[in-house]
Amino acid sequence: MPCKREARRRHNTIAFWLSDEEKRIVEARIKIAGIPKGEYYRSAVTGQEIQIVSGRYKSDRLAMALEELMRRTENGDNEAIYELHTTVKELLALMNQ
């Protein structure tokens, strides 16, 4: 159960709009980074370097996300095909850095 707003350390909310393409790219980067969405957004907005977290648990989570995308593509989900393509492109870009 979430804590009450008064008990939170962070009291401010920031919201913004993304296109479908931008959302897919950001979500692919979050999966690859292996960190929670909130932490990813805070790091990106404040200009901090976002480091890829590795380890068995993080690798397993990424593998599960990729397997889920593969299952969806096998069922003919066009959005999943595009999301998988975007994720793989982001992985390749990170490997070439």
N, C-alpha and C positions, 0 to 999 in steps of 0.2 A: 504494500500500500504506500503510495507516495506521501512524503512528509508535507505538512502544511507550508504554505508560502512563507510564513513568518519564520519558520525554522530553517529555511534554506540559507545557504551561504551566498548564493547568487540570486539577487532579487529582480534583475532586469531581463526582459525578453526582447529579442530582436527577431523580426520576421522579414522575409524577402521572397520574391517570386523568381522561379526558374522556368525556363522552357523545358520541354520533355527531354531534349538532347542534353541540356546542361545538367538536369537531374540525373540522367543515366551516367554521365561522366563523373559527377561528384560521388554518386553511390558506388561506382566501380572503384574509385580512389579510396573510399572509406573501407571497402572490403579488403582491398590490397594492403592498406595501412594497418589493419587489424586493431584499430582503436575504436572506442565508442564514438557515435556521431557527434555528440555534444563536444567532446574533446577535440575532434577533428575540426569542427566549425570554429571553435574558440581559437585554436592554433592558426587556422587559415586567416581569420579576421584580424588577429593581432600581429600577423606577419612573422610568427614563429616558424621555424623549420619543422616540417612534419616528417618524422622519421618512421620508417617501416618497422613495425614490431615483429620480430620473428620468434620462432620457438615452436615446439610441437603443438601446443594448443592453438596458436594462431594459424599455423599451417593447416591443421585439421579443419578449422573454421572456414578458411579459404577454399579448401578442397570440397567441403560440404556445400558451400555456396556455388561452386562451379558444377558440382554434380547435380544440384537442383536445377541450375540453368540448362544443363544438358538434358535432363528428363523433360523439362518444359519444351525444349526445342524438338525433341523426338515426338512430342504430342502436337507439333505444328504451331506452337505459340510464336508468332512472328516478333512480338516484343522481346521475348526471351532470346531469340536469335540475335537481335540487335544488341541487347544487353550483354550477351556473351561476347560478341564481337568487340564491343567497347571495352569490356574488362580485359580481354586478351591484348588489345592494343595498348592499354595502360600498363599491363604487366611487361610487355616487350619494351615499352619506352623506359620503364624503370630499370630493366636489365641492361639497357644500352647506356645508362648514365655513368 
